[in-house]
Amino acid sequence: MSLSNGRHYLAIPGPSVIPDRVLNAMHRAAPNIYTGELHDMMPGLIADLQAVAKTKHHCAIYIVNGHGAWEASLANVLSRGDEVLVLATGRFAHGWATMAEQLGAKCTIIDYGRRAAVDLGQLSEALEGDKGHRFKAVMLVQVDTASSVKNDIAAVRRTMDAAGHPALLMVDCIACLAVDDFHMDDWGVDVMVAACQKGLMTPPGLGFVFFNDKADRARNSANCVTHYWDWRPRAFPEEFYMRFDGTAPTHHLYGLRAALDMINEEGLANVHARHATLARAVWAALDAWAVEGPLEPNIADPALRAHAVTAVRIGAPNGEALRSWLTENAGVTLGLGIGMVDPGQPGADGFFRIGHMGHVNSHMVMGVLGTMQAGLTALGLPHGKGALDAAAAVCAQV
Ligand SMILES: *Cc1c(COP(=O)(O)O)cnc(C)c1O
């Protein structure tokens, strides 16, 4: 007998749950790529993506995952030998920086560790210290999916402006676009990268690079740009095929169209509010469990926590034990703990993550928390009482 044989729930921080409406929109014969519906839907798709990113600037779409969007963004602004400042708050900015290094840039990394957001004082010092304005760009993630910290992007821009530094501000919103609020234009972000398989609820395969005119001017002198990564034909196509440098990702575009329709029907502000409330329900349960035993949210300050994902510390090997128990006995898969210990060091199985991004509602989050409660009990892991009551109380306040 197993209690896992119902619909399996992948509660990981991407790929996220795919709505049936998105799946059904993709279930169709190959559409005409020469003319008609597919062409006609592009302007509306771009406009709706711009609305989610809160920008009137440009959007290039690539047939890639998030890593591809990273490389696309860098290739359009960097030249070999350029210097960039990377603000690392977990794992993902390090990955983006490695890519920049491999393209020939020199990265200065300020590492804030795995449990904290960007410290603006340290950023200010680094920018003031760069008298010659050698940093071409400042790069960071809004939500680091490994640590589940959320950075204050507007404050980073204010710090750059206060230092009078002309660097481009480049932000990775792959984890949190359409989950946590983001204002590309109001916050002065020059380049933003995203992908379709997290808040945008579409199977992995589309990457987005949003860029403004300042970033596009940097493209003029960038010598890392290559034919395929060039954002110009994609953002300003003379012909439909130029948007994708070849065959369009036909079915993904239909899926994304359905996902954006769902976001529009719910209303972006309501989408953000739903995620904020569901995140608070998760945290309420974690706070109650944490009263006794090894379990503890990775980010202590709720104001610095992402609404897309929550990283949890529970001591090795309990994280992996709980994850396995849930997959085998409850039909729920939680996210692996990644990037929380140095490579090669023991203890990576002392973490797990709960994804709560995208097509997720109250009963799904309560289901994850309820089965976690069962798992903690089954494994004999000590934990505080009242977690489910606390989470339900948050979900009751709608
Ligand atoms: C998921 C994620 C990535 C990587 O995306 P892939 O599609 O796996 O390449 C990069 N940055 C952040 C913040 C992410 O959450």
The ligand as an SDF file (V2000), in Angstrom:
LIG
                    3D

 15 15  0  0  0  0  0  0  0  0999 V2000
   15.9750   28.5120  -12.1950 C   0  0  0  0  0  0  0  0  0  0  0  0
   16.9320   29.6470  -12.1210 C   0  0  0  0  0  0  0  0  0  0  0  0
   18.0030   29.7980  -13.0020 C   0  0  0  0  0  0  0  0  0  0  0  0
   18.3700   28.7570  -14.0150 C   0  0  0  0  0  0  0  0  0  0  0  0
   17.3610   28.4710  -14.8870 O   0  0  0  0  0  0  0  0  0  0  0  0
   17.4710   27.1440  -15.8030 P   0  0  0  0  0  0  0  0  0  0  0  0
   16.2210   27.2110  -16.6010 O   0  0  0  0  0  0  0  0  0  0  0  0
   17.5360   25.9830  -14.8920 O   0  0  0  0  0  0  0  0  0  0  0  0
   18.6870   27.2860  -16.6380 O   0  0  0  0  0  0  0  0  0  0  0  0
   18.7740   30.9230  -12.8970 C   0  0  0  0  0  0  0  0  0  0  0  0
   18.5340   31.8560  -11.9790 N   0  0  0  0  0  0  0  0  0  0  0  0
   17.5260   31.7420  -11.0870 C   0  0  0  0  0  0  0  0  0  0  0  0
   17.3140   32.8130  -10.0810 C   0  0  0  0  0  0  0  0  0  0  0  0
   16.7000   30.6320  -11.1470 C   0  0  0  0  0  0  0  0  0  0  0  0
   15.6950   30.5040  -10.2460 O   0  0  0  0  0  0  0  0  0  0  0  0
  1  2  1  0
  2  3  1  0
  2 14  2  0
  3  4  1  0
  3 10  2  0
  4  5  1  0
  5  6  1  0
  6  7  2  0
  6  8  1  0
  6  9  1  0
 10 11  1  0
 11 12  2  0
 12 13  1  0
 12 14  1  0
 14 15  1  0
M  END
$$$$
